[in-house]
Amino acid sequence: MNPPRQYKSQNCERMDAKMLAFIHMPKAAGTTLSNILRRNFGRRHFDTRFFSNRPVFMADDFRRVRWLYPSLVSIAGHGVTGTSDLAEVVPNIRYFTFLRDPLARLLSQYQFNWNCMPDSERSTWKPDEYFEQVILTKFNNVQSRMLAGDDGADAAIEFLQSNSVFVGMTESYNESLVRFRDWTGIEDFDIRYRSVNRTSDISNDLRDAMKWRIANDHKLADRVALANRDDIRLYDFACEMYAEQRRAYGHRLSGDVANFLDSQADNMALQDEQLSSQLYRNLVYKPLRKWIFKNAA
């Protein structure tokens, strides 16, 4: 069953059918899921990272993008957040996200930032100091802030509940994908994947050293917990919600996961994206992007 076309015409102001909107939490295996979306939907999917570096993808941004992507059924990216006003143009938007254990996510962020840092900048930092002075102060509570800005865990939880957001868990990734496929209602949705953004053994050592330090330094552990208290509360709630949804899926879940894992044996031939989608983005969208910003309202 193919997802239905979402527009009456290219110029219509509001959408009739539902659109999938992936709130991509940093360092929660979201790039892998974005590749799944691109492969399934092709030119009907748009990743907001190709739009701009602005922190939130808003309704006006969507209006501009749809001039070149009139048949969108899926959007994704760090710019898709709970603080956006996308419902103005996508009233039946279906949000989904994957959350990760806050400490594991924080350590992965530390690992990623350290790897990506220019050598000239890295030479000015000691790893422990960088973690305490930068990671703990600028990359804390990322997941709750993606859902509710600076309004805290209660607001983030309210967003999940009031918008019936599907929540997968990075720690139960394959099972979450199977449940996500069921949630979409798309019978032939292909959730096979190849993992991306894996880090080096050297940076794993860096992460593991910090993990050991937090486990053995009670003062640092308290600082980490205090700095991420909103994410911890959000994650605890999400775990309870996940368990309820898992039970609702029923006894067939284990069999569906086993069948999916069998299908993963054929994942090496997977393409991250449909060729037509890649060509369209590079040959049409990117050259016209500046013009669209100026002329589409």
PyMOL commands that set and color helices and strands:
alter all, ss='L'
color gray80, all
select helices_A, chain A and resi 30-44+48-50+59-65+86-88+102-116+119-122+127-138+142-148+153-162+170-184+201-216+218-227+229-249+253-269+275-295
alter helices_A, ss='H'
color red, helices_A
select strands_A, chain A and resi 20-23+45-47+74-77+94-99+166-169
alter strands_A, ss='S'
color yellow, strands_A
deselect
rebuild
show_as cartoon
